[in-house]
């Protein structure tokens, strides 16, 4: 299967939309009585249960890594899987969704700046203009409803939110480095699987074994593990094979826009004028990057057979 760079950007956008379902699914799961730690641990376990047999059947070669790369993969999974997940969910709980989202979306700035030094990417005028457009748009989308009342500040929650941004940045930068040696399937599988032991230890195995949830809560956790937890990461890793990490992170800035729209549809949460302006700014930044693309058609290696299309929802 071959895709163009334009299609790769489309896949990155799809990944962002799938990640955007996380907030609504999490809120629904919490409403069904699930705890943050239960949601985090079990959704990642479900992701691993889905990925392992799928990759084992369709791309067995991706199950292998060099022994010397085990510790780097472990570090990658701790930063971008274990600690990122906990930091994100607890930041939301300690501050507010709006504050946590704004802090998280520091990461396109971090990625864009770091990629110049780490990945030797160019800081083009298009990137320099798209970055503030998308960041301001994210702030408006996430925080417009709370500007008048003021944001909720908790120093621990703020610190966790900043860590979440750093963790997301590491995902793009370090993940891009891994893709020079391994397939996207290998990277996402080991990131997911190696994050589980740390989460179980931090979540207290005895307490996790006592988990008793409704069938609806389990269904929501299953959806979290499948859509934002599995498909989104696989799709994003495929996209990262063909586009720069800095541009990918900016395209992923449509996530809060999608999150607001999903919440509006599912939870009947409104969209005010400032949020609508934020939506326009984010899409403006993404379109600006899209107009600079040079179309190519590189091959993509994924968990799907060559004659199959990439996953869509």
Secondary structure, 3 states (H helix, E strand, C coil): CECCHHHHHHHHHHHHHHHHHHHHHHHHHHHCCCCHHHHHHHHHHHHHHHHHHHHHHHCHHHHCCCHHHHHHHHHHHHHHHHHHHHHHHHHHHHCCHHHHHHHHCCHHHHHHHHHHHHCCCCCCHHHHHHHHHHHHHHHHHHHHHHCCCCCCCCHHHHHHHHHHHHHHHHHHHHHHHHCCCCCHHHHHHHHHHHHHHHHHHHHCHHHHHCCCCCHHHHHHHHHHHHHHHHHHHHHHHHHHCCCCHHHHHHHCCHHHHHHHHHHHHHHCCCCCHHHHHHHHHHHHHHHHHHCCCCCCCCECCCCCCCCCCCCCC
